Amino acid sequence: MAKKKTSLTVQGTKIRLYQEKAEDFISLTDIAKKFNPRTGQLILNWLRTRSTISFLGAWETIHNENFNVLKFEYIKNQTGDPTFTLSVSDWMEQTEAIGIKAKTGRYGGTYAHKDIAFEFLSYLSPTFKLYVFQEFQRLKTLEIEEAKLELDWNLKRVLSKVNYTVHTDAIKEKLIPPRITKGQGFIYAGEADILNVAVFGMTAKMWRHQNPKLKGNIRDYASTEQLVVLLNLEAVNAELIRMQLSQDERAEILNQAAIKQMQSLLTSPSLPKVPKNTKNLPKK
């Protein structure tokens, strides 16, 4: 299995990364080092501005159902006061924020979700932000290609060892994604959720509400066919983003593509049928 890259190097600056629940977090501490050795102070200066607090509040409102809006409004009203101070830990504790993390230990520092990290880069240097964004996108493209190669290898290995039974019509119908329309009003937490809606007909948050006792996420319980379609749609979505289509428009187009691809996979006489991924299903 290909090991995920845990850092970027941009103009000689090493910037650490990590993933949490399939979301990318970027080290603000490493970014700040390029501009000032007093990284903590630079982050605090950014954090105490009204525009930053407003952005963080908007991000948390969209992505965090436990976000304390009352505490956020109180903090926002303090910005501009010469005595106002706010640390990352204070922000996390008071508002239950999830977009910024203060990590301790050897690999500690301040990390932020990629959306927030790029906002921090805009504050420091729009030019450096573009270089970081370009390198980050290159890394994501490589990860997608490596995942495709790994999945292809796994499929060949599994298919060479196991005799598969033909799926029943009921299972086939269940794998066909439900058709979505613009008027359904999905709220997407990110690009991964747009693909989730296209293939599964629901966001990750909706799946968690429907399956509170299951561990992992919606993709852990996907069939191999669904995972194949998801990987194919990554490239399609990247092209649609370049065309500057809205999330709703992309979701509808991706959903139509998912339906066609799944129908082709399930009806192809030359493709052996692959059993459902059951690694995280609860034991009976």
C-alpha positions in Angstrom: 0.0 0.0 0.0 1.4 3.4 -1.0 2.3 5.6 2.0 0.6 8.9 2.1 3.0 11.9 1.9 3.0 13.8 5.2 4.6 17.0 4.1 5.0 19.5 1.2 8.2 21.4 0.4 7.5 24.8 -1.2 10.3 27.2 -2.0 12.5 25.5 0.5 9.9 25.5 3.3 8.7 22.1 4.7 5.0 22.2 5.6 3.6 19.2 7.5 0.2 17.6 6.7 -2.0 15.1 8.3 -5.5 13.6 7.7 -8.4 13.4 10.1 -11.7 11.7 8.9 -10.5 12.0 5.3 -10.0 15.8 5.7 -6.6 17.4 5.1 -5.0 19.6 7.8 -1.9 21.8 7.1 0.6 23.1 9.7 0.1 26.9 10.2 3.3 26.8 12.4 5.4 25.6 9.4 3.9 28.2 7.1 4.5 31.0 9.6 8.2 29.9 9.9 8.8 31.2 6.4 7.9 34.7 7.5 8.8 35.1 11.1 10.6 32.8 13.6 8.1 33.9 16.3 5.5 31.6 14.7 3.1 31.6 17.7 2.9 35.4 17.7 2.2 35.6 14.0 -0.7 33.1 14.3 -2.1 35.0 17.3 -1.9 38.3 15.3 -3.9 36.7 12.5 -6.4 35.1 14.9 -7.3 38.3 16.7 -8.5 40.1 13.5 -12.2 40.5 12.9 -12.0 39.2 9.3 -10.3 36.0 10.6 -12.9 35.4 13.3 -15.7 36.0 10.8 -14.2 33.5 8.4 -13.6 30.9 11.1 -17.1 31.3 12.4 -18.6 30.9 8.9 -16.5 27.8 8.3 -17.4 26.2 11.6 -21.1 27.0 11.1 -21.1 25.0 7.8 -18.9 22.1 8.9 -19.4 21.7 12.7 -22.9 20.9 14.1 -21.6 21.3 17.7 -20.1 24.8 17.1 -21.0 27.2 19.9 -22.5 30.2 18.0 -23.2 32.2 21.1 -19.6 32.1 22.2 -18.5 32.9 18.7 -20.7 36.0 18.6 -19.3 37.1 22.0 -15.7 36.6 20.7 -16.4 38.5 17.4 -17.8 41.4 19.4 -14.5 41.7 21.3 -12.4 42.0 18.1 -11.1 45.5 17.6 -10.7 46.1 21.3 -7.0 46.9 22.1 -7.1 44.5 25.1 -8.6 41.6 23.0 -6.5 38.4 22.9 -7.4 34.9 21.7 -5.2 31.8 21.6 -5.9 28.7 19.4 -6.7 26.8 22.6 -9.1 29.4 23.8 -10.9 29.4 20.4 -11.2 25.6 20.5 -12.3 25.3 24.1 -14.8 28.2 24.0 -16.5 27.5 20.7 -15.9 23.7 20.3 -14.2 24.5 17.0 -12.8 21.6 14.9 -11.1 23.6 12.0 -8.0 24.5 14.0 -6.0 22.0 16.1 -3.2 22.7 18.7 -1.1 19.6 18.7 1.6 18.9 21.3 4.7 16.7 21.3 7.6 16.3 18.9 5.4 16.9 15.9 3.3 19.5 17.6 2.2 22.9 16.4 -0.9 24.6 15.1 -2.7 22.8 12.3 -5.8 23.9 10.4 -8.2 22.4 7.8 -6.9 23.2 4.3 -9.7 25.8 3.8 -8.5 27.7 6.8 -4.8 27.2 6.1 -5.2 28.8 2.7 -7.0 31.7 4.3 -4.0 32.1 6.6 -1.8 32.1 3.5 -3.9 34.8 2.0 -3.2 36.9 5.1 0.6 36.3 4.9 1.3 36.2 1.2 -1.1 35.6 -1.7 1.9 34.8 -3.9 3.2 32.1 -1.5 -0.4 30.8 -1.2 -0.5 30.1 -5.0 2.8 28.1 -4.8 1.5 26.1 -1.8 -1.9 25.5 -3.5 -0.2 24.3 -6.7 2.0 21.8 -4.8 -0.9 20.6 -2.7 -3.0 20.0 -5.8 -0.1 18.1 -7.4 0.1 15.9 -4.3 -3.7 15.2 -4.4 -3.4 14.2 -8.0 -0.6 11.8 -7.3 -2.6 10.3 -4.4 -5.6 9.7 -6.7 -3.3 8.0 -9.4 -1.6 5.8 -6.8 -5.0 4.8 -5.3 -6.2 3.8 -8.8 -3.2 1.7 -9.4 -3.5 0.1 -5.9 -7.2 -0.7 -6.5 -6.5 -2.2 -9.9 -3.8 -4.4 -8.3 -6.1 -5.5 -5.5 -8.9 -6.3 -8.0 -6.6 -8.5 -10.1 -5.2 -10.3 -7.0 -8.7 -10.9 -5.5 -10.2 -11.9 -8.8 -7.5 -14.5 -9.4 -8.2 -16.3 -6.1 -12.0 -16.2 -5.7 -14.9 -17.6 -7.7 -17.7 -15.0 -7.5 -21.4 -15.6 -7.6 -23.6 -13.5 -9.7 -25.3 -10.6 -7.9 -29.0 -10.9 -7.5 -31.2 -8.3 -9.2 -32.0 -6.8 -5.8 -28.3 -6.2 -5.0 -27.8 -4.7 -8.5 -30.6 -2.3 -8.0 -29.3 -1.3 -4.6 -25.9 -0.4 -6.1 -27.4 1.9 -8.7 -27.1 5.4 -7.3 -30.4 7.2 -6.8 -31.0 10.1 -9.2 -30.6 13.6 -7.6 -31.9 16.9 -8.7 -30.8 20.5 -8.0 -33.8 21.1 -5.8 -32.9 18.6 -3.1 -30.9 21.1 -1.1 -27.9 19.1 -0.1 -25.3 20.8 2.1 -21.9 19.7 1.1 -19.1 19.7 3.7 -16.5 19.4 0.9 -15.6 17.9 -2.4 -15.7 14.4 -0.9 -19.3 15.0 0.0 -20.3 16.0 -3.5 -19.0 12.6 -4.7 -20.7 10.8 -1.8 -24.1 12.3 -2.9 -23.4 11.4 -6.5 -22.6 7.8 -5.7 -24.6 7.0 -2.5 -27.3 9.7 -2.7 -26.4 11.1 0.7 -23.7 13.1 2.5 -21.3 11.7 5.1 -23.3 13.5 7.8 -26.6 12.0 6.6 -25.1 8.5 6.6 -23.8 9.0 10.2 -27.3 10.0 11.4 -28.8 6.9 9.7 -26.1 4.6 11.0 -25.1 5.8 14.5 -23.9 2.4 15.7 -21.6 1.7 12.8 -17.9 2.7 13.0 -16.0 4.4 10.2 -17.6 6.3 7.4 -19.8 5.8 4.4 -17.0 4.7 2.1 -15.9 2.0 4.5 -19.1 0.1 3.7 -19.1 0.7 -0.1 -18.8 -2.2 -2.6 -15.8 -2.4 -4.8 -17.9 -1.3 -7.7 -18.9 1.9 -5.8 -15.2 2.5 -5.0 -14.2 2.2 -8.6 -16.9 4.7 -9.6 -15.8 7.1 -6.9 -12.2 7.0 -8.2 -13.3 7.6 -11.8 -15.5 10.6 -10.7 -12.5 12.3 -9.0 -11.0 13.1 -12.4 -14.4 14.2 -13.7 -15.0 16.5 -10.8 -11.6 18.1 -11.2 -12.5 19.0 -14.8 -15.9 20.4 -13.7 -14.1 22.6 -11.1 -11.9 24.0 -13.8 -15.0 24.8 -15.8 -16.2 26.8 -12.7 -19.5 25.0 -12.3 -21.4 25.3 -9.0 -21.5 22.5 -6.4 -25.2 21.7 -7.3 -24.4 21.6 -11.0 -21.4 19.3 -10.5 -23.3 17.1 -8.1 -26.1 16.5 -10.7 -23.6 15.8 -13.6 -21.5 13.5 -11.4 -24.6 11.7 -10.3 -25.6 11.0 -13.9 -22.1 9.8 -14.6 -22.2 7.5 -11.6 -25.5 5.9 -12.6 -24.2 5.2 -16.1 -20.9 3.8 -14.9 -22.5 1.6 -12.3 -25.0 0.2 -14.8 -22.1 -0.6 -17.2 -20.2 -2.3 -14.4 -23.1 -4.4 -13.3 -24.2 -5.4 -16.8 -20.8 -6.1 -18.4 -20.6 -9.8 -19.3 -16.8 -9.7 -19.2 -16.4 -8.3 -15.7 -16.6 -10.7 -12.8 -18.9 -9.6 -10.0 -17.2 -8.3 -6.9 -18.6 -8.9 -3.4 -19.5 -6.1 -1.1 -16.7 -4.7 1.1 -17.6 -6.1 4.5 -14.5 -5.3 6.5 -16.3 -2.9 8.9 -19.7 -4.5 9.1 -20.7 -5.5 12.7 -20.3 -9.2 13.5 -23.5 -11.1 13.9 
